Amino acid sequence: MAGFGTLIYLLIFGFIIYFLISVLRYMRAKTHNDVLLLKKLDEIAQKIDKSDGNG
């Protein structure tokens, strides 16, 4: 029976590590996408400023 308890402990520990890695990957992707979004918004703002200046 001691082996079963150890197995459960290892499974729980593995799930926690998997969950933390998944969260870190998500946050890295989110940060990257946020940077791309901000760059695109800057481009759009510059185009709007240019079009307002010509009008």
Phi, psi and omega in degrees: 000335180295328179294324179295318179295320178295320179298316178298317179300315180294323178295316179295316179298317178296319179295320179297316179297316178300317180297316180296319178296319179297318179296317179297319177297317179298315181295322178296316179294320180296317178298317179298315180293325177296320178296316179298320179296317179295322177297317180295319178296322176297318178298316180295318179297321178294321179294321178294318179298319179295317182290327177290325180290329181278339186275000000 
